[in-house]
Amino acid sequence: MVKDLLCAALTTICEIMLPLLVREITGRISNDPLSLTVGFVLTVGAAYLAMRLIDGLAYYYMANVGHVMGTKIETDMRKALFSHLQKLHMGYYDNAKVGTLMSRITGDLFDVTEFAHHCPEEFFIAGIKIIAAFVILCTFNVPLTLLVFLVIPPMIIALTLFNRKIKEGFRKQRVEIGELNSKVEDSLLGIRVVKSFANEAVEQEKFDEGNKRFFQIKAKNYKYMGLYQATTRFFEGFMYIIVVVAGTFFMMKGHINPADFVAYLLFVSTLLTSVRRIVEFAEQFQRGMTGIERFYEILDTVPEITDCENATELGEVKGEIEFKNVTFRYSQENEDVLLNMSFKIKSGEKVALVGPSGGGKTTICSLIPRFYEVDEGEITIDKKSIREVTVKSLRDKIGIVQQDVYLFSGSVKSNIAYGKTDATDDEIIAAAKLSGAHDFIMSLPQGYDTYVGERGVKLSGGQKQRISIARVFLKNPPVLLLDEATSALDNESELIVQRSLEKLSKGRTTVTVAHRLTTIKNADRIFVITQNGIAEEGTHAQLLKKGGIYKELYSAYTSSEEKES
């Protein structure tokens, strides 16, 4: 940064020297024409050429190294932002829009880079020129200089008022472009649903509405920018009029000579150029400041799920899980999802959670790996509170298979290896065989190197689920959470995946959330979860014999299955 500003100072000095050289030549012509020799003119020309060479080298450094410096700042800021986003809790993402976050990571940080590189040097150059011009012009004629510089304060006041409007406009633009990005992302990711309902016109209407709002905000901002530019040009013209009119009167009375008057006009031109540059970079300054504010909005968001001061590694896990009077709500505005819930799952036990929607089954599975923090009570694994162990060591011991499988853009192999990033090819293949995925993978065009497409779009639901199970086989965790892992599959795929899950759950503590009740008949225990907590508990046979809620759910499910078949 210091070298960049030093080069900026060199370019400024070179530019200031031109009016002084012109003044010297004009003065000799007026006062002593004979002193204006060929040698003197060539010397002045050579000196100015040397200065322009220095100016060119300095400007090259500013344009090259300065931009690289700005890019480094952008890179570091993007790294810090992405790193912080990785630390934020699930509750943050429940309310955040991915399109808005993408806008902040890309567009906002680019504006910050341009601001960080250009604005300091441009304002530094302008400051030097204005101060130097004031000092030099005072040596020519103090009253005329004061008249010219008296125009600057009202000019700054007027431009500051417009600046505030422009800054607010840029903030609204950033918010709206984030919303627009979210709409585009939402529509494109759900393009199959859009086309299946022939709702392209609906999506176009939603996009047009957001696009129109963005246009209106931007158009209003450009109005203020136009007023900003027009005000600047008015004051520029006013300065020239003062110099021409007042300068002519001073020259008529002998208070300023022709050489100084010519140099004065050139210096005022330099002064106005500096003001124009400030105006030009005012927009960039406002964009950069808006980007910085939005950058720190994310960085200032405190992660709710963090390691406590004396957190220890979880170490070897047997898999005993206990909820002790756990109360949880997703936000202060919402009602309790779980209220004083207590239960214990033995090591290696297979427990199923069933019941009507809204009872908290998925919430229980989200609390065990500490995706959310409980409001009251405690959750323990092997009698250790999950708050007293590191988050990473806790989640390393837990495998999760969900209904909504997410595959990353890449190959089949890279997606399976996500369960163990340093896995060998043999380990990946072994995990795929255990999950029942190997045969269909080998039938793909490039086998394990086949590209799965965005979110695994090139694979069926059953295939994606088996790949997700292979990930967990590769991870080999002692605790397994199955959150409706087969509910979105057809009967044939469900049968294959269910066999894979049975293999996977052997020897592990397993918690299964299931709507298809036939899939959990072999569970060691079944918890019937309602909004009032655990309403019933027992094996499949015990609960059917009891004739309570579970029997009603099971009878309703098997009846609907028979109708469908």
C-alpha positions in Angstrom: 0.0 0.0 0.0 2.8 2.4 0.9 4.6 1.8 -2.4 1.3 2.2 -4.3 0.7 5.6 -2.6 4.4 6.6 -3.3 3.9 5.9 -7.0 0.6 7.9 -6.8 2.6 10.8 -5.4 5.1 10.6 -8.2 2.4 10.7 -10.9 0.9 13.7 -9.1 4.2 15.6 -9.0 4.8 14.9 -12.7 1.4 16.3 -13.5 1.8 19.4 -11.3 5.1 20.3 -13.0 3.5 21.0 -16.4 1.8 24.3 -15.5 5.1 25.4 -13.8 7.1 24.7 -17.0 4.5 26.5 -19.1 4.6 29.4 -16.7 8.4 29.6 -17.0 8.3 29.5 -20.8 5.5 32.1 -21.0 7.3 34.3 -18.5 10.5 34.4 -20.5 8.5 35.2 -23.7 6.9 38.2 -21.9 9.9 39.5 -19.9 13.0 38.5 -21.8 12.4 36.8 -25.2 16.2 36.5 -25.9 16.5 34.1 -22.9 14.2 31.6 -24.6 17.0 29.7 -26.5 16.8 26.4 -28.3 18.9 24.9 -25.6 16.5 26.0 -22.9 13.5 24.7 -24.8 15.2 21.3 -25.4 16.2 21.1 -21.8 12.6 21.8 -20.6 11.3 19.3 -23.1 13.8 16.6 -22.0 13.0 17.3 -18.4 9.3 16.9 -19.0 9.9 13.7 -21.1 11.9 12.3 -18.2 9.1 13.1 -15.8 6.5 11.4 -18.1 8.7 8.3 -18.2 8.8 8.3 -14.4 5.0 8.9 -14.5 4.5 5.9 -16.9 6.6 3.5 -14.7 4.8 4.7 -11.5 1.4 4.3 -13.2 2.3 0.8 -14.4 3.1 -0.2 -10.8 -0.2 1.2 -9.6 -2.1 -0.6 -12.4 -0.3 -3.9 -12.0 0.9 -4.4 -8.5 -2.0 -2.3 -7.1 -4.6 -4.5 -8.7 -2.8 -7.6 -7.5 -2.9 -6.2 -4.0 -6.6 -5.5 -4.3 -7.1 -9.1 -5.5 -5.2 -10.4 -2.5 -7.5 -8.4 -0.3 -10.6 -9.8 -2.1 -9.2 -13.4 -1.8 -8.5 -13.0 1.9 -11.9 -11.5 2.6 -13.7 -14.2 0.6 -11.8 -16.9 2.5 -12.7 -15.3 5.8 -16.3 -15.0 4.8 -16.6 -18.6 3.5 -14.8 -19.8 6.6 -17.3 -18.0 8.9 -20.3 -19.2 6.9 -19.0 -22.8 7.5 -19.1 -22.1 11.3 -22.6 -20.7 11.4 -25.4 -22.8 12.9 -28.3 -24.4 11.1 -30.7 -21.9 12.5 -28.9 -19.2 10.5 -29.4 -21.1 7.2 -33.0 -21.8 8.0 -33.6 -18.0 7.6 -30.8 -17.2 5.1 -31.2 -17.2 1.3 -28.4 -18.9 -0.6 -28.7 -16.4 -3.6 -28.2 -13.5 -1.2 -25.1 -15.1 0.4 -23.7 -15.8 -3.1 -24.2 -12.1 -4.0 -22.2 -11.1 -0.9 -19.4 -13.6 -1.6 -19.0 -12.5 -5.3 -20.4 -9.1 -6.2 -20.0 -7.3 -2.9 -16.4 -8.4 -2.4 -15.4 -7.4 -6.0 -16.7 -3.9 -5.2 -14.7 -3.9 -2.0 -11.6 -4.9 -3.9 -12.0 -2.0 -6.4 -12.6 0.3 -3.4 -9.6 -0.9 -1.5 -7.3 -0.5 -4.4 -8.5 2.6 -6.3 -10.1 4.9 -3.7 -7.1 5.4 -1.3 -4.8 6.2 -4.2 -7.3 8.4 -6.0 -8.2 10.4 -2.9 -4.5 10.6 -2.0 -3.7 12.0 -5.5 -6.6 14.4 -5.3 -5.5 15.6 -1.8 -2.0 16.2 -3.0 -3.1 18.1 -6.1 -5.6 20.3 -4.1 -3.1 21.2 -1.4 -0.2 21.7 -3.9 -2.5 23.8 -6.1 -3.6 26.0 -3.2 0.0 26.6 -2.0 1.3 27.3 -5.5 -1.7 29.5 -6.5 -1.3 31.6 -3.3 2.3 32.5 -4.6 0.6 33.8 -7.7 -2.3 35.8 -6.2 -3.8 35.2 -2.8 -7.1 37.0 -3.2 -7.9 35.1 -6.5 -6.9 31.8 -4.9 -9.2 32.4 -1.9 -12.1 33.3 -4.2 -11.6 30.0 -6.1 -11.3 27.9 -3.0 -14.3 29.5 -1.4 -16.4 27.6 -3.9 -15.2 24.3 -2.6 -17.0 24.2 0.8 -20.6 24.7 -0.6 -19.7 22.3 -3.3 -18.7 19.6 -0.7 -21.9 20.3 1.3 -24.1 19.8 -1.7 -22.4 16.7 -2.9 -22.4 15.2 0.6 -26.2 15.4 0.6 -26.5 13.5 -2.7 -23.8 11.1 -1.5 -26.1 9.9 1.4 -28.9 9.2 -1.0 -26.6 7.4 -3.3 -25.2 5.2 -0.5 -28.7 4.3 0.6 -29.5 3.5 -3.0 -26.6 1.1 -3.3 -27.6 -0.7 -0.1 -31.1 -1.2 -1.5 -29.6 -2.4 -4.8 -27.5 -5.0 -3.0 -30.4 -6.3 -1.0 -32.6 -6.5 -4.1 -30.0 -8.2 -6.3 -29.6 -10.8 -3.5 -33.4 -11.4 -3.6 -33.3 -11.6 -7.4 -30.5 -14.1 -7.2 -32.4 -16.2 -4.7 -35.5 -16.3 -7.0 -33.3 -17.3 -10.0 -31.6 -20.0 -8.0 -34.9 -21.3 -6.6 -36.5 -21.5 -10.0 -33.5 -23.2 -11.7 -32.9 -25.7 -9.0 -36.7 -26.6 -9.1 -36.8 -26.5 -12.9 -38.2 -30.1 -13.1 -41.1 -29.1 -10.8 -41.7 -25.9 -12.8 -41.9 -27.8 -16.1 -44.0 -30.6 -14.6 -46.7 -28.1 -13.6 -46.1 -26.0 -16.8 -45.6 -23.0 -14.6 -42.9 -21.3 -16.7 -45.2 -18.2 -16.9 -45.6 -18.1 -13.1 -41.8 -18.2 -12.6 -41.3 -15.5 -15.3 -43.9 -13.3 -13.6 -42.1 -13.7 -10.2 -38.8 -12.9 -11.9 -40.2 -9.9 -13.7 -41.6 -8.5 -10.5 -38.2 -8.7 -8.8 -36.4 -7.5 -11.9 -38.7 -4.5 -12.1 -38.1 -3.6 -8.4 -34.4 -3.8 -9.0 -34.8 -1.5 -12.1 -36.8 1.1 -10.1 -34.3 1.2 -7.3 -31.4 1.5 -9.7 -33.2 4.2 -11.8 -33.9 6.2 -8.6 -30.2 5.9 -7.6 -29.1 7.1 -11.0 -31.3 10.2 -10.6 -29.3 11.1 -7.5 -26.1 10.3 -9.3 -27.2 12.6 -12.2 -27.8 15.4 -9.7 -24.5 14.7 -8.2 -22.7 15.0 -11.5 -24.7 18.0 -12.6 -23.9 19.9 -9.3 -20.2 19.1 -9.8 -20.2 20.4 -13.4 -22.0 23.6 -12.2 -19.4 24.3 -9.6 -16.6 23.6 -12.1 -18.0 26.1 -14.5 -18.4 28.6 -11.6 -14.8 28.2 -10.7 -13.7 28.9 -14.3 -15.8 32.0 -14.5 -14.3 33.3 -11.3 -10.7 32.7 -12.6 -11.4 34.2 -16.0 -13.4 37.3 -14.8 -11.5 38.1 -11.6 -8.2 37.1 -13.1 -8.7 39.5 -16.0 -9.4 42.3 -13.6 -6.4 41.5 -11.5 -4.2 41.3 -14.7 -5.6 44.7 -15.9 -4.5 46.2 -12.5 -1.1 44.6 -12.6 -1.7 42.2 -9.6 -1.0 39.2 -11.8 1.2 38.9 -14.9 0.1 37.0 -18.1 2.5 34.0 -17.4 1.0 33.5 -13.9 -2.5 33.9 -15.4 -1.9 31.1 -17.9 -0.3 28.9 -15.3 -3.3 29.7 -13.0 -5.7 28.5 -15.7 -3.7 25.3 -16.0 -3.7 24.7 -12.3 -7.4 25.3 -12.0 -7.8 22.7 -14.7 -5.7 20.3 -12.6 -7.7 21.2 -9.6 -11.0 20.5 -11.4 -9.7 17.3 -12.7 -9.0 16.2 -9.2 -12.5 17.1 -8.1 -13.9 15.2 -11.1 -11.9 12.1 -10.2 -13.3 12.3 -6.6 -16.7 12.5 -8.1 -16.0 9.5 -10.4 -14.7 7.4 -7.6 -17.5 8.5 -5.2 -19.8 5.9 -6.7 -17.1 3.2 -6.3 -16.4 4.4 -2.8 -20.1 4.1 -1.9 -20.3 0.6 -3.5 -17.2 -0.4 -1.6 -18.5 0.9 1.7 -21.8 -0.9 1.2 -19.9 -4.1 0.4 -17.8 -3.7 3.6 -20.9 -3.2 5.7 -22.6 -6.2 4.2 -19.4 -8.2 4.7 -19.3 -7.4 8.4 -23.0 -8.1 8.8 -22.1 -11.8 8.2 -18.8 -11.7 10.2 -20.6 -10.1 13.1 -23.1 -13.0 13.2 -22.0 -15.1 16.2 -22.1 -18.9 15.7 -24.5 -20.4 18.3 -22.9 -23.9 18.1 -19.2 -23.6 19.3 -16.9 -25.7 21.4 -16.9 -24.7 25.1 -13.7 -23.5 26.7 -12.7 -26.9 28.1 -14.2 -29.1 25.4 -12.6 -32.5 25.0 -12.4 -35.1 22.2 -15.3 -37.6 22.4 -12.9 -40.5 21.8 -14.1 -44.1 21.6 -17.9 -44.3 21.5 -20.2 -47.2 22.6 -23.3 -45.3 21.5 -25.5 -44.8 24.6 -27.7 -41.8 24.1 -29.7 -40.1 26.7 -32.1 -37.1 26.7 -32.5 -35.5 30.1 -35.5 -33.1 30.4 -34.8 -31.6 27.0 -36.8 -28.5 26.0 -36.3 -27.0 22.5 -37.9 -24.4 20.3 -36.5 -23.2 16.9 -36.9 -19.5 17.9 -38.2 -17.4 20.7 -41.3 -16.6 18.6 -42.2 -20.3 18.1 -43.8 -22.8 20.5 -41.7 -25.6 22.2 -41.2 -28.5 19.8 -39.9 -30.7 22.7 -40.9 -30.1 26.3 -39.0 -31.8 29.2 -38.4 -34.9 27.0 -36.4 -37.7 28.6 -35.4 -41.1 27.3 -32.4 -43.4 27.0 -31.1 -45.5 24.1 -28.8 -48.3 25.0 -25.5 -48.9 23.2 -26.1 -50.8 19.9 -29.9 -50.5 20.3 -32.2 -49.9 17.3 -34.8 -47.3 18.1 -37.6 -46.1 15.8 -39.4 -42.8 16.1 -42.9 -42.7 14.7 -46.0 -40.5 15.1 -47.9 -37.7 13.5 -46.0 -34.8 11.8 -44.9 -31.9 14.1 -44.2 -34.1 17.1 -40.4 -33.5 16.9 -39.0 -36.7 15.4 -36.7 -35.0 13.0 -35.8 -32.4 15.7 -34.6 -35.2 17.9 -32.2 -36.4 15.1 -31.0 -32.8 14.6 -30.3 -32.3 18.3 -28.1 -35.4 18.7 -25.3 -34.1 16.4 -25.8 -30.6 17.9 -27.1 -28.9 14.7 -29.2 -26.9 17.1 -28.7 -26.0 20.8 -31.2 -27.2 23.3 -32.9 -24.5 25.4 -33.1 -26.5 28.6 -31.9 -29.9 29.7 -29.0 -32.0 28.5 -28.2 -34.7 25.8 -25.4 -37.1 26.6 -23.5 -39.8 24.6 -21.8 -42.4 26.8 -22.8 -40.2 29.8 -20.8 -37.3 28.4 -22.7 -34.1 27.7 -22.5 -33.2 24.0 -21.8 -29.6 25.0 -18.6 -30.7 26.7 -17.0 -32.4 23.7 -15.8 -30.8 20.5 -18.4 -30.4 17.7 -16.1 -32.1 15.2 -15.4 -35.2 17.3 -19.1 -35.5 18.1 -20.2 -35.4 14.4 -17.3 -37.7 13.4 -19.0 -40.4 15.5 -22.5 -39.9 13.9 -23.6 -41.1 10.5 -26.8 -39.5 9.0 -28.9 -40.7 6.1 -31.7 -38.4 5.2 -34.7 -38.5 2.8 -33.4 -35.5 0.8 -30.1 -36.8 -0.5 -27.6 -34.1 -1.5 -24.9 -35.1 -4.0 -22.2 -32.6 -4.9 -21.4 -31.8 -8.5 -18.6 -34.3 -9.4 -18.0 -38.0 -9.8 -19.6 -40.9 -8.1 -16.3 -41.7 -6.5 -15.8 -38.2 -5.1 -19.3 -38.2 -3.6 -18.8 -41.6 -1.8 -15.3 -40.4 -0.6 -17.0 -37.4 1.1 -17.5 -39.8 4.0 -13.8 -40.3 4.3 -11.7 -37.8 2.3 -8.5 -39.9 2.4 -10.2 -43.2 1.5 -8.5 -45.5 -1.0 -10.2 -46.8 -4.2 -10.5 -50.2 -2.6 -12.3 -48.7 0.5 -14.7 -46.7 -1.7 -15.5 -49.8 -3.8 -16.0 -51.9 -0.6 -18.4 -49.3 0.8 -20.3 -49.2 -2.4 -20.7 -53.0 -2.4 -22.0 -52.9 1.2 -24.6 -50.3 0.2 -25.7 -52.3 -2.8 -24.5 -49.5 -5.2 -21.5 -51.2 -6.9 -23.5 -53.0 -9.6 -25.4 -50.0 -10.9 -22.2 -47.8 -10.6 -20.3 -50.3 -12.8 -23.1 -50.0 -15.4 -22.6 -46.2 -15.7 -20.7 -44.9 -18.7 -17.5 -44.1 -16.7 -18.2 -46.3 -13.7 -17.0 -44.6 -10.5 -15.7 -41.6 -12.5 -19.1 -40.9 -14.0 -20.3 -37.3 -13.5 -23.5 -37.2 -11.4 -24.7 -33.8 -12.5 -25.9 -30.9 -10.4 -27.4 -32.3 -7.1 -27.1 -35.8 -8.7 -29.7 -35.1 -11.3 -28.4 -37.9 -13.6 -29.2 -40.6 -11.0 -32.5 -42.0 -9.7 -33.7 -41.5 -6.2 -32.7 -45.0 -5.2 -29.3 -44.7 -6.7 -28.6 -41.4 -4.9 -29.7 -42.9 -1.6 -27.4 -45.9 -2.0 -24.5 -43.6 -2.7 -25.4 -41.6 0.5 -25.4 -44.9 2.4 -22.0 -45.8 0.9 -20.7 -42.5 2.3 -21.8 -43.6 5.8 -20.4 -47.1 5.4 -17.1 -45.4 4.5 -17.3 -43.2 7.6 -18.1 -46.2 9.8 -19.7 -44.3 12.7 -20.9 -46.0 15.9 -24.1 -43.9 15.9 -26.5 -43.9 13.0 -29.4 -41.5 12.4 -31.9 -42.5 9.6 -34.4 -39.7 8.9 -37.1 -41.1 6.7 -34.4 -42.5 4.5 -36.7 -44.6 2.3 -40.0 -42.5 2.3 -39.4 -40.9 -1.1 -38.5 -44.2 -2.9 -40.6 -46.5 -5.0 -41.2 -50.0 -3.6 -38.4 -51.7 -5.6 -35.8 -49.1 -4.6 -37.1 -49.1 -1.0 -36.5 -52.8 -0.7 -32.9 -52.5 -2.0 -32.1 -49.5 0.2 -33.8 -51.1 3.2 -31.5 -54.1 2.9 -28.5 -51.7 2.7 -29.7 -49.9 5.8 -30.1 -53.2 7.7 -26.5 -54.0 6.9 -25.4 -50.5 7.9 -27.2 -50.6 11.3 -25.7 -53.8 12.5 -23.6 -53.2 15.6 -24.5 -49.5 15.7 -26.8 -47.5 17.9 -29.5 -46.6 15.4 -32.3 -44.0 15.6 -34.8 -44.3 12.7 -37.5 -41.8 11.8 -40.1 -43.6 9.7 -43.4 -43.0 8.1 -43.5 -46.4 6.4 -44.2 -48.4 9.5 -43.5 -51.8 7.9 -39.8 -50.8 7.7 -39.3 -50.6 11.5 -41.1 -53.8 12.7 -37.7 -55.3 13.7 -36.7 -52.3 15.9 -35.7 -53.1 19.4 -37.9 -50.3 20.7 -40.4 -47.9 19.0 -41.2 -44.5 20.5 -44.5 -43.0 19.5 -43.8 -39.2 19.5 -46.7 -36.7 19.7 -46.8 -33.0 20.5 -47.1 -34.1 24.2 -43.9 -36.1 24.1 -43.4 -39.8 24.1 -47.0 -41.2 24.2 -46.1 -44.9 23.8 -42.9 -47.1 24.0 -42.3 -50.8 23.2 -41.6 -53.3 20.5 -43.8 -53.6 17.4 -45.7 -56.6 18.9 -46.1 -54.9 22.3 -47.5 -51.7 20.8 -50.0 -53.6 18.6 -51.1 -55.6 21.6 -51.6 -52.4 23.6 -54.1 -51.1 21.0 -53.1 -47.5 21.3 -51.9 -44.7 19.0 -49.3 -47.0 17.3 -51.9 -49.6 16.4 -54.1 -46.9 14.9 -51.2 -45.6 12.8 -50.2 -49.1 11.8 -53.7 -50.1 10.8 -54.2 -46.9 8.8 -50.8 -47.4 7.1 -51.4 -51.1 6.1 -54.9 -50.3 5.0 -53.7 -47.6 2.6 -50.9 -49.9 1.4 -53.5 -52.6 0.6 -55.6 -50.1 -1.3 -52.6 -48.9 -3.4 -51.7 -52.5 -4.2 
